[in-house]
Amino acid sequence: MTTFRDIPFGQPVPDSPHAVLCSIPRLTDVIGYEERRPEVVAAMRVGYPRFLINPLVARAQELAKRELDLANREVRLVQTKRLAAGMAQFVGQAAAGPTSWRGVWAVDFPKTQQPMSRAKAFHQHVGAAITSRQAEDVLLASGELTTRFGETPFAGDPVAKIQTNLAEAYGVANPGSILLTGSGMTAFFEVFQAVCEAQVHHRQRRRWLQIGWQYVDTTEVLKKFLGPNEHFHFWPDANDLAGLEKFFEKYGAELAGVVAEFPTNPLLQAVDLPSLHALCQKYGAVLMVDPTLASPRVVDVLPYSDVVFNSLTKYAGNQGDFMGGAVVFNPASKWAAELRAMVAANLAPHYPRDLRRLATEIDGYAPLIEKATANATRLAQFLERHPGVKAVHWTGSALAKKNFAQLARRPGLNASVFSFVPRGDLAHFYDRVQVVKGPSFGVNFTLLCPFMYLAHYDLVSSPEGREKLASLGLDPALIRVSVGAEPYEQIEAAFAEALK
């Protein structure tokens, strides 16, 4: 495992062209990346693929420019014709495409600020780009590459292997009912689109509700892809059930969908999901739940949801070199048949090589959960007692414990991800702690992320933004920890030394 040492800035973790994260070991590196300082961005060999275009994908896009005679325009390569058409529409009149090219779809637009910014946003929020392995194969077929990066081969049916493992995780009887796609955000986007069709277009329900502060791109989809007469509502306190009941009394008949993370990212709030589900059933809203932070092996959310979506990049793909997502419908939901048919028809299929990679990793899913959840419980308790720590947000805390425990797979089980705020200067701790530092979570090594700086730098870097964060109980110095499967004593020692 790659941890307990200072990994140089920009180095992929793991050392693979398909890695989805790289080491960002200093707070100045984080700030330089967020401010897009050229020397910092240039030093990053890879990054999370929805935020930083993988070098193999970038090479494939340059090849497409040459072969499509688009040298003076920007090109993005997208998984499906439908998603490419969606990107072109989102970018606006300046965009052209979709154009079929070497088995994928190209969208092109001028090299000017607005269309480039819009394309970047679609790429980030929807996760529709081709994967690094797909790009590698395009480059190989074109003669631009002569060999592939060596990976452990998988013999057998990868889809059956993956679906069987996930069926056990979700507790569903039919593995074939689980839908797979290229990223967790693509999974959510297609569920969102299906609910729009069913609720907004067919039933004229035009309100959407988000429970608690959630991962940035879930919120961005809800804000940027609503129609002109649709309304987005944000309910900041996931523990305020009485207030939610009043909200439903006022707006329930107009609600199209409700989106909840269980628990939320990064504050680890746990809504009373059975009560929320009952409210949604009473008023006819579709309840969409994301259990990614804890994983469906830790929490049983499907009985209290209409549809569950989550990222398989975390836990299922536990080595940091895979992107994927899944959608599962509650068979008892009245929405299951209608929504599943729409999502299944539109969901971008997984690229076969990515499926084979996941199939080689997914046997590590259950063992990682067992070890990492135990380690996380001990580390969170250690940090709660430590004088160098201001606050710890975890699923065993007084605020979250009751609601989380009622859906935990067994008593005493906690999420292996939590957040905390160190006292004093953030850089003092962040720069010194000897674990891997970068985005993502759910890998088999301990991974630390200065969450507010990486996900909400626009808020952290302005007085107005910091004031907004404070009003929501979010400290700019909040650090998210994804606890790995290393020996616990090594993990605690790394944190204790950095907190001195």
C-alpha positions as a Python dict, from the first residue, in 0.01 Angstrom:
ca = {
    (1, 'M'): (0, 0, 0),
    (2, 'T'): (124, 349, -85),
    (3, 'T'): (99, 543, 238),
    (4, 'F'): (294, 668, 542),
    (5, 'R'): (542, 859, 331),
    (6, 'D'): (555, 1190, 149),
    (7, 'I'): (461, 1115, -213),
    (8, 'P'): (587, 1382, -457),
    (9, 'F'): (335, 1630, -590),
    (10, 'G'): (161, 1519, -910),
    (11, 'Q'): (256, 1152, -885),
    (12, 'P'): (-32, 918, -975),
    (13, 'V'): (-159, 695, -696),
    (14, 'P'): (-131, 414, -796),
    (15, 'D'): (146, 459, -1053),
    (16, 'S'): (-78, 394, -1351),
    (17, 'P'): (-192, 603, -1650),
    (18, 'H'): (-547, 510, -1542),
    (19, 'A'): (-512, 641, -1184),
    (20, 'V'): (-800, 865, -1076),
    (21, 'L'): (-600, 1063, -820),
    (22, 'C'): (-255, 1205, -771),
    (23, 'S'): (-61, 1316, -467),
    (24, 'I'): (-126, 1676, -355),
    (25, 'P'): (92, 1682, -43),
    (26, 'R'): (101, 2055, 43),
    (27, 'L'): (-174, 2310, 92),
    (28, 'T'): (12, 2544, -145),
    (29, 'D'): (-21, 2269, -410),
    (30, 'V'): (-396, 2254, -349),
    (31, 'I'): (-430, 2632, -384),
    (32, 'G'): (-211, 2636, -695),
    (33, 'Y'): (-429, 2370, -856),
    (34, 'E'): (-752, 2549, -767),
    (35, 'E'): (-616, 2878, -904),
    (36, 'R'): (-497, 2695, -1217),
    (37, 'R'): (-140, 2813, -1191),
    (38, 'P'): (24, 2675, -1507),
    (39, 'E'): (331, 2531, -1337),
    (40, 'V'): (113, 2348, -1083),
    (41, 'V'): (-136, 2205, -1334),
    (42, 'A'): (151, 2100, -1562),
    (43, 'A'): (307, 1898, -1278),
    (44, 'M'): (-9, 1690, -1228),
    (45, 'R'): (32, 1378, -1439),
    (46, 'V'): (-327, 1268, -1370),
    (47, 'G'): (-625, 1391, -1168),
    (48, 'Y'): (-983, 1295, -1095),
    (49, 'P'): (-1107, 1242, -1454),
    (50, 'R'): (-1417, 1460, -1432),
    (51, 'F'): (-1205, 1757, -1318),
    (52, 'L'): (-877, 1704, -1500),
    (53, 'I'): (-870, 1545, -1846),
    (54, 'N'): (-660, 1229, -1843),
    (55, 'P'): (-348, 1258, -2065),
    (56, 'L'): (-458, 959, -2276),
    (57, 'V'): (-797, 1122, -2334),
    (58, 'A'): (-624, 1451, -2417),
    (59, 'R'): (-406, 1272, -2677),
    (60, 'A'): (-715, 1110, -2831),
    (61, 'Q'): (-885, 1450, -2850),
    (62, 'E'): (-581, 1595, -3029),
    (63, 'L'): (-593, 1304, -3275),
    (64, 'A'): (-962, 1372, -3336),
    (65, 'K'): (-882, 1738, -3408),
    (66, 'R'): (-633, 1635, -3678),
    (67, 'E'): (-846, 1368, -3837),
    (68, 'L'): (-1165, 1577, -3832),
    (69, 'D'): (-981, 1888, -3954),
    (70, 'L'): (-1070, 2087, -3639),
    (71, 'A'): (-726, 2227, -3557),
    (72, 'N'): (-866, 2568, -3463),
    (73, 'R'): (-1137, 2434, -3233),
    (74, 'E'): (-1159, 2245, -2906),
    (75, 'V'): (-1283, 1886, -2912),
    (76, 'R'): (-1436, 1671, -2638),
    (77, 'L'): (-1486, 1296, -2680),
    (78, 'V'): (-1804, 1158, -2526),
    (79, 'Q'): (-1927, 804, -2457),
    (80, 'T'): (-2263, 810, -2640),
    (81, 'K'): (-2439, 1010, -2909),
    (82, 'R'): (-2711, 1111, -2663),
    (83, 'L'): (-2465, 1250, -2407),
    (84, 'A'): (-2266, 1422, -2681),
    (85, 'A'): (-2584, 1589, -2804),
    (86, 'G'): (-2652, 1694, -2446),
    (87, 'M'): (-2307, 1847, -2418),
    (88, 'A'): (-2349, 2036, -2747),
    (89, 'Q'): (-2684, 2171, -2630),
    (90, 'F'): (-2539, 2272, -2293),
    (91, 'V'): (-2241, 2448, -2454),
    (92, 'G'): (-2474, 2644, -2682),
    (93, 'Q'): (-2491, 2759, -3042),
    (94, 'A'): (-2112, 2776, -3073),
    (95, 'A'): (-2087, 2396, -3042),
    (96, 'A'): (-2104, 2149, -3332),
    (97, 'G'): (-2171, 1777, -3322),
    (98, 'P'): (-2214, 1509, -3221),
    (99, 'T'): (-1979, 1364, -3482),
    (100, 'S'): (-1904, 993, -3497),
    (101, 'W'): (-1530, 924, -3479),
    (102, 'R'): (-1347, 595, -3419),
    (103, 'G'): (-1631, 443, -3218),
    (104, 'V'): (-1689, 746, -2995),
    (105, 'W'): (-1861, 1082, -3037),
    (106, 'A'): (-1697, 1422, -3078),
    (107, 'V'): (-1829, 1767, -2986),
    (108, 'D'): (-1633, 2071, -3104),
    (109, 'F'): (-1652, 2440, -3019),
    (110, 'P'): (-1442, 2759, -3037),
    (111, 'K'): (-1139, 2809, -2812),
    (112, 'T'): (-1309, 3095, -2629),
    (113, 'Q'): (-1394, 3132, -2263),
    (114, 'Q'): (-1770, 3075, -2253),
    (115, 'P'): (-1797, 2754, -2461),
    (116, 'M'): (-1483, 2609, -2301),
    (117, 'S'): (-1619, 2684, -1956),
    (118, 'R'): (-1958, 2532, -2040),
    (119, 'A'): (-1798, 2217, -2184),
    (120, 'K'): (-1580, 2181, -1874),
    (121, 'A'): (-1887, 2212, -1651),
    (122, 'F'): (-2078, 1945, -1845),
    (123, 'H'): (-1774, 1716, -1835),
    (124, 'Q'): (-1743, 1766, -1457),
    (125, 'H'): (-2108, 1748, -1356),
    (126, 'V'): (-2226, 1467, -1587),
    (127, 'G'): (-1911, 1255, -1619),
    (128, 'A'): (-1980, 1175, -1985),
    (129, 'A'): (-1624, 1170, -2124),
    (130, 'I'): (-1464, 855, -2261),
    (131, 'T'): (-1241, 671, -2014),
    (132, 'S'): (-863, 653, -2022),
    (133, 'R'): (-875, 285, -2122),
    (134, 'Q'): (-1109, 362, -2410),
    (135, 'A'): (-879, 645, -2519),
    (136, 'E'): (-580, 412, -2492),
    (137, 'D'): (-747, 164, -2727),
    (138, 'V'): (-835, 439, -2976),
    (139, 'L'): (-472, 552, -2976),
    (140, 'L'): (-351, 194, -3015),
    (141, 'A'): (-583, 128, -3310),
    (142, 'S'): (-468, 449, -3479),
    (143, 'G'): (-98, 372, -3439),
    (144, 'E'): (-42, 657, -3193),
    (145, 'L'): (49, 397, -2928),
    (146, 'T'): (223, 63, -2974),
    (147, 'T'): (140, -105, -2642),
    (148, 'R'): (-117, -90, -2364),
    (149, 'F'): (-37, -39, -1999),
    (150, 'G'): (-7, -384, -1844),
    (151, 'E'): (-290, -485, -1609),
    (152, 'T'): (-399, -810, -1449),
    (153, 'P'): (-621, -993, -1700),
    (154, 'F'): (-968, -1114, -1603),
    (155, 'A'): (-1104, -1445, -1729),
    (156, 'G'): (-1479, -1489, -1725),
    (157, 'D'): (-1788, -1271, -1749),
    (158, 'P'): (-1702, -940, -1578),
    (159, 'V'): (-2061, -813, -1576),
    (160, 'A'): (-2188, -1124, -1399),
    (161, 'K'): (-1901, -1106, -1150),
    (162, 'I'): (-1968, -740, -1073),
    (163, 'Q'): (-2346, -765, -1056),
    (164, 'T'): (-2330, -1071, -827),
    (165, 'N'): (-2098, -888, -588),
    (166, 'L'): (-2312, -574, -592),
    (167, 'A'): (-2635, -773, -545),
    (168, 'E'): (-2488, -904, -222),
    (169, 'A'): (-2389, -550, -123),
    (170, 'Y'): (-2732, -403, -194),
    (171, 'G'): (-2930, -704, -75),
    (172, 'V'): (-3119, -756, -403),
    (173, 'A'): (-3231, -1095, -531),
    (174, 'N'): (-3170, -1034, -901),
    (175, 'P'): (-2811, -934, -990),
    (176, 'G'): (-2920, -854, -1346),
    (177, 'S'): (-3140, -572, -1219),
    (178, 'I'): (-2831, -364, -1131),
    (179, 'L'): (-2743, -111, -1403),
    (180, 'L'): (-2377, -19, -1458),
    (181, 'T'): (-2234, 295, -1616),
    (182, 'G'): (-1912, 493, -1653),
    (183, 'S'): (-1931, 711, -1341),
    (184, 'G'): (-2142, 782, -1035),
    (185, 'M'): (-2236, 1124, -1168),
    (186, 'T'): (-2354, 976, -1499),
    (187, 'A'): (-2567, 737, -1295),
    (188, 'F'): (-2725, 1027, -1104),
    (189, 'F'): (-2768, 1241, -1416),
    (190, 'E'): (-2962, 971, -1600),
    (191, 'V'): (-3182, 902, -1296),
    (192, 'F'): (-3244, 1276, -1268),
    (193, 'Q'): (-3336, 1294, -1638),
    (194, 'A'): (-3576, 1003, -1603),
    (195, 'V'): (-3747, 1159, -1301),
    (196, 'C'): (-3776, 1485, -1498),
    (197, 'E'): (-3953, 1298, -1777),
    (198, 'A'): (-4186, 1113, -1542),
    (199, 'Q'): (-4264, 1389, -1296),
    (200, 'V'): (-4204, 1727, -1462),
    (201, 'H'): (-4313, 1654, -1818),
    (202, 'H'): (-4590, 1404, -1748),
    (203, 'R'): (-4720, 1519, -1410),
    (204, 'Q'): (-4625, 1890, -1401),
    (205, 'R'): (-4436, 1860, -1072),
    (206, 'R'): (-4168, 2128, -1080),
    (207, 'R'): (-3993, 2136, -743),
    (208, 'W'): (-3679, 1952, -634),
    (209, 'L'): (-3550, 1912, -281),
    (210, 'Q'): (-3192, 1845, -169),
    (211, 'I'): (-3145, 1720, 187),
    (212, 'G'): (-2831, 1853, 356),
    (213, 'W'): (-2507, 1984, 210),
    (214, 'Q'): (-2409, 1729, -53),
    (215, 'Y'): (-2129, 1657, -295),
    (216, 'V'): (-2080, 1958, -522),
    (217, 'D'): (-2174, 1803, -858),
    (218, 'T'): (-2502, 1656, -736),
    (219, 'T'): (-2602, 2008, -637),
    (220, 'E'): (-2475, 2153, -966),
    (221, 'V'): (-2687, 1913, -1172),
    (222, 'L'): (-2994, 2012, -971),
    (223, 'K'): (-2918, 2381, -1024),
    (224, 'K'): (-2799, 2387, -1385),
    (225, 'F'): (-3021, 2132, -1559),
    (226, 'L'): (-3362, 2237, -1429),
    (227, 'G'): (-3609, 2393, -1672),
    (228, 'P'): (-3708, 2762, -1655),
    (229, 'N'): (-4020, 2690, -1447),
    (230, 'E'): (-3860, 2441, -1210),
    (231, 'H'): (-3746, 2526, -857),
    (232, 'F'): (-3454, 2398, -649),
    (233, 'H'): (-3492, 2385, -270),
    (234, 'F'): (-3203, 2322, -31),
    (235, 'W'): (-3278, 2190, 318),
    (236, 'P'): (-2951, 2243, 509),
    (237, 'D'): (-3022, 2052, 829),
    (238, 'A'): (-3077, 1682, 758),
    (239, 'N'): (-3172, 1633, 1124),
    (240, 'D'): (-3466, 1877, 1113),
    (241, 'L'): (-3748, 1629, 1049),
    (242, 'A'): (-4016, 1856, 1194),
    (243, 'G'): (-3919, 2131, 951),
    (244, 'L'): (-3917, 1885, 663),
    (245, 'E'): (-4270, 1775, 749),
    (246, 'K'): (-4386, 2137, 726),
    (247, 'F'): (-4204, 2179, 396),
    (248, 'F'): (-4384, 1874, 255),
    (249, 'E'): (-4718, 2007, 380),
    (250, 'K'): (-4655, 2324, 179),
    (251, 'Y'): (-4486, 2191, -135),
    (252, 'G'): (-4532, 1812, -131),
    (253, 'A'): (-4792, 1802, -409),
    (254, 'E'): (-4548, 1990, -637),
    (255, 'L'): (-4234, 1789, -559),
    (256, 'A'): (-4084, 1593, -847),
    (257, 'G'): (-3789, 1444, -664),
    (258, 'V'): (-3597, 1445, -338),
    (259, 'V'): (-3222, 1380, -335),
    (260, 'A'): (-3050, 1255, -21),
    (261, 'E'): (-2702, 1130, 60),
    (262, 'F'): (-2685, 880, 343),
    (263, 'P'): (-2471, 999, 509),
    (264, 'T'): (-2395, 1342, 363),
    (265, 'N'): (-2060, 1443, 221),
    (266, 'P'): (-1867, 1588, 407),
    (267, 'L'): (-2057, 1650, 734),
    (268, 'L'): (-2176, 1290, 775),
    (269, 'Q'): (-2532, 1396, 858),
    (270, 'A'): (-2780, 1108, 859),
    (271, 'V'): (-3139, 1198, 777),
    (272, 'D'): (-3418, 985, 926),
    (273, 'L'): (-3451, 802, 595),
    (274, 'P'): (-3753, 582, 680),
    (275, 'S'): (-3949, 895, 782),
    (276, 'L'): (-3834, 1084, 472),
    (277, 'H'): (-3935, 789, 256),
    (278, 'A'): (-4279, 786, 416),
    (279, 'L'): (-4321, 1157, 339),
    (280, 'C'): (-4220, 1103, -24),
    (281, 'Q'): (-4465, 817, -60),
    (282, 'K'): (-4744, 1020, 97),
    (283, 'Y'): (-4696, 1316, -138),
    (284, 'G'): (-4585, 1131, -454),
    (285, 'A'): (-4222, 1248, -478),
    (286, 'V'): (-3945, 1020, -606),
    (287, 'L'): (-3677, 962, -341),
    (288, 'M'): (-3324, 924, -487),
    (289, 'V'): (-3056, 815, -239),
    (290, 'D'): (-2678, 806, -267),
    (291, 'P'): (-2507, 582, -7),
    (292, 'T'): (-2159, 617, -162),
    (293, 'L'): (-1984, 775, 137),
    (294, 'A'): (-2056, 476, 362),
    (295, 'S'): (-2123, 221, 83),
    (296, 'P'): (-2424, -9, 46),
    (297, 'R'): (-2226, -278, 229),
    (298, 'V'): (-2247, -60, 540),
    (299, 'V'): (-2598, 87, 513),
    (300, 'D'): (-2920, -74, 387),
    (301, 'V'): (-3093, 219, 218),
    (302, 'L'): (-3274, 45, -69),
    (303, 'P'): (-3595, -41, 126),
    (304, 'Y'): (-3636, 330, 207),
    (305, 'S'): (-3565, 467, -142),
    (306, 'D'): (-3724, 458, -484),
    (307, 'V'): (-3389, 448, -658),
    (308, 'V'): (-3031, 425, -532),
    (309, 'F'): (-2731, 548, -730),
    (310, 'N'): (-2369, 539, -627),
    (311, 'S'): (-2010, 559, -740),
    (312, 'L'): (-1827, 231, -792),
    (313, 'T'): (-1500, 424, -810),
    (314, 'K'): (-1516, 399, -431),
    (315, 'Y'): (-1482, 67, -243),
    (316, 'A'): (-1586, -158, -536),
    (317, 'G'): (-1295, -20, -739),
    (318, 'N'): (-1064, 8, -442),
    (319, 'Q'): (-720, 61, -596),
    (320, 'G'): (-768, 413, -731),
    (321, 'D'): (-757, 330, -1104),
    (322, 'F'): (-1121, 284, -1206),
    (323, 'M'): (-1428, 501, -1273),
    (324, 'G'): (-1781, 366, -1261),
    (325, 'G'): (-2130, 397, -1122),
    (326, 'A'): (-2441, 188, -1054),
    (327, 'V'): (-2818, 237, -1039),
    (328, 'V'): (-3051, 8, -841),
    (329, 'F'): (-3430, 39, -819),
    (330, 'N'): (-3633, -67, -518),
    (331, 'P'): (-3857, -343, -662),
    (332, 'A'): (-4129, -242, -414),
    (333, 'S'): (-4138, 116, -544),
    (334, 'K'): (-4431, 218, -762),
    (335, 'W'): (-4178, 402, -979),
    (336, 'A'): (-3948, 106, -1040),
    (337, 'A'): (-4075, -19, -1377),
    (338, 'E'): (-4134, 323, -1532),
    (339, 'L'): (-3804, 479, -1426),
    (340, 'R'): (-3591, 170, -1482),
    (341, 'A'): (-3707, 140, -1843),
    (342, 'M'): (-3604, 500, -1913),
    (343, 'V'): (-3270, 480, -1733),
    (344, 'A'): (-3178, 145, -1892),
    (345, 'A'): (-3252, 282, -2238),
    (346, 'N'): (-3034, 592, -2192),
    (347, 'L'): (-2752, 489, -1960),
    (348, 'A'): (-2406, 496, -2120),
    (349, 'P'): (-2263, 143, -2113),
    (350, 'H'): (-1939, 66, -1935),
    (351, 'Y'): (-1637, 27, -2159),
    (352, 'P'): (-1545, -346, -2159),
    (353, 'R'): (-1185, -299, -2041),
    (354, 'D'): (-1305, -91, -1746),
    (355, 'L'): (-1551, -365, -1655),
    (356, 'R'): (-1272, -622, -1662),
    (357, 'R'): (-1061, -399, -1438),
    (358, 'L'): (-1343, -365, -1185),
    (359, 'A'): (-1398, -741, -1193),
    (360, 'T'): (-1035, -793, -1087),
    (361, 'E'): (-1073, -552, -793),
    (362, 'I'): (-1422, -616, -662),
    (363, 'D'): (-1329, -920, -454),
    (364, 'G'): (-1148, -671, -232),
    (365, 'Y'): (-1469, -475, -167),
    (366, 'A'): (-1604, -667, 135),
    (367, 'P'): (-1263, -718, 304),
    (368, 'L'): (-1182, -347, 267),
    (369, 'I'): (-1512, -250, 429),
    (370, 'E'): (-1450, -482, 725),
    (371, 'K'): (-1102, -351, 796),
    (372, 'A'): (-1154, 16, 709),
    (373, 'T'): (-1475, 63, 909),
    (374, 'A'): (-1311, -80, 1220),
    (375, 'N'): (-1006, 143, 1171),
    (376, 'A'): (-1223, 450, 1112),
    (377, 'T'): (-1423, 398, 1431),
    (378, 'R'): (-1104, 383, 1637),
    (379, 'L'): (-946, 682, 1459),
    (380, 'A'): (-1257, 901, 1495),
    (381, 'Q'): (-1270, 823, 1868),
    (382, 'F'): (-899, 903, 1900),
    (383, 'L'): (-944, 1239, 1726),
    (384, 'E'): (-1250, 1327, 1937),
    (385, 'R'): (-1029, 1300, 2245),
    (386, 'H'): (-728, 1480, 2096),
    (387, 'P'): (-666, 1839, 2217),
    (388, 'G'): (-539, 1936, 1871),
    (389, 'V'): (-880, 1868, 1711),
    (390, 'K'): (-1167, 2115, 1715),
    (391, 'A'): (-1448, 1895, 1580),
    (392, 'V'): (-1508, 1546, 1436),
    (393, 'H'): (-1800, 1467, 1206),
    (394, 'W'): (-1861, 1093, 1187),
    (395, 'T'): (-2146, 844, 1188),
    (396, 'G'): (-2086, 755, 1552),
    (397, 'S'): (-2128, 1114, 1669),
    (398, 'A'): (-2417, 1224, 1889),
    (399, 'L'): (-2590, 1400, 1595),
    (400, 'A'): (-2569, 1115, 1344),
    (401, 'K'): (-2559, 796, 1549),
    (402, 'K'): (-2930, 727, 1598),
    (403, 'N'): (-3040, 771, 1237),
    (404, 'F'): (-2731, 602, 1095),
    (405, 'A'): (-2751, 304, 1328),
    (406, 'Q'): (-3108, 221, 1227),
    (407, 'L'): (-2988, 147, 872),
    (408, 'A'): (-2641, 9, 949),
    (409, 'R'): (-2594, -351, 840),
    (410, 'R'): (-2504, -451, 1195),
    (411, 'P'): (-2476, -281, 1538),
    (412, 'G'): (-2170, -63, 1587),
    (413, 'L'): (-2085, -40, 1216),
    (414, 'N'): (-1971, 306, 1099),
    (415, 'A'): (-1868, 465, 771),
    (416, 'S'): (-1496, 442, 696),
    (417, 'V'): (-1501, 808, 585),
    (418, 'F'): (-1532, 1099, 826),
    (419, 'S'): (-1432, 1466, 855),
    (420, 'F'): (-1255, 1664, 1122),
    (421, 'V'): (-1123, 2015, 1186),
    (422, 'P'): (-773, 2054, 1334),
    (423, 'R'): (-700, 2343, 1567),
    (424, 'G'): (-459, 2611, 1454),
    (425, 'D'): (-316, 2652, 1107),
    (426, 'L'): (-454, 2403, 853),
    (427, 'A'): (-126, 2386, 659),
    (428, 'H'): (63, 2289, 975),
    (429, 'F'): (-130, 1964, 998),
    (430, 'Y'): (-196, 1902, 628),
    (431, 'D'): (163, 1946, 513),
    (432, 'R'): (303, 1722, 787),
    (433, 'V'): (67, 1424, 796),
    (434, 'Q'): (233, 1128, 627),
    (435, 'V'): (-56, 968, 440),
    (436, 'V'): (-166, 997, 77),
    (437, 'K'): (-333, 1332, 14),
    (438, 'G'): (-568, 1395, -277),
    (439, 'P'): (-933, 1372, -389),
    (440, 'S'): (-1163, 1067, -388),
    (441, 'F'): (-1214, 808, -113),
    (442, 'G'): (-1295, 440, -69),
    (443, 'V'): (-951, 308, -163),
    (444, 'N'): (-754, 44, 25),
    (445, 'F'): (-507, 300, 161),
    (446, 'T'): (-575, 594, 391),
    (447, 'L'): (-646, 909, 190),
    (448, 'L'): (-683, 1261, 322),
    (449, 'C'): (-851, 1553, 143),
    (450, 'P'): (-877, 1926, 235),
    (451, 'F'): (-1238, 1902, 126),
    (452, 'M'): (-1353, 2262, 127),
    (453, 'Y'): (-1043, 2379, -61),
    (454, 'L'): (-1078, 2114, -331),
    (455, 'A'): (-1458, 2114, -367),
    (456, 'H'): (-1551, 2474, -281),
    (457, 'Y'): (-1245, 2692, -328),
    (458, 'D'): (-1466, 2975, -452),
    (459, 'L'): (-1626, 2989, -106),
    (460, 'V'): (-1307, 2934, 93),
    (461, 'S'): (-1122, 3212, -89),
    (462, 'S'): (-1365, 3499, -26),
    (463, 'P'): (-1501, 3665, 292),
    (464, 'E'): (-1856, 3625, 162),
    (465, 'G'): (-1799, 3258, 90),
    (466, 'R'): (-1651, 3192, 432),
    (467, 'E'): (-1950, 3365, 589),
    (468, 'K'): (-2184, 3137, 395),
    (469, 'L'): (-1988, 2828, 502),
    (470, 'A'): (-2001, 2939, 864),
    (471, 'S'): (-2379, 2977, 847),
    (472, 'L'): (-2401, 2613, 733),
    (473, 'G'): (-2163, 2479, 997),
    (474, 'L'): (-1883, 2418, 746),
    (475, 'D'): (-1532, 2512, 852),
    (476, 'P'): (-1290, 2599, 567),
    (477, 'A'): (-1027, 2390, 747),
    (478, 'L'): (-1243, 2077, 737),
    (479, 'I'): (-1049, 1768, 631),
    (480, 'R'): (-1214, 1453, 497),
    (481, 'V'): (-1043, 1125, 583),
    (482, 'S'): (-1095, 799, 396),
    (483, 'V'): (-951, 538, 630),
    (484, 'G'): (-776, 245, 466),
    (485, 'A'): (-694, -113, 554),
    (486, 'E'): (-344, -59, 695),
    (487, 'P'): (-261, -171, 1051),
    (488, 'Y'): (-448, 70, 1278),
    (489, 'E'): (-145, 161, 1488),
    (490, 'Q'): (33, 297, 1181),
    (491, 'I'): (-264, 516, 1089),
    (492, 'E'): (-301, 661, 1439),
    (493, 'A'): (72, 726, 1464),
    (494, 'A'): (69, 929, 1141),
    (495, 'F'): (-214, 1151, 1270),
    (496, 'A'): (-69, 1184, 1619),
    (497, 'E'): (267, 1299, 1487),
    (498, 'A'): (113, 1562, 1255),
    (499, 'L'): (-112, 1695, 1533),
    (500, 'K'): (179, 1767, 1772),
}
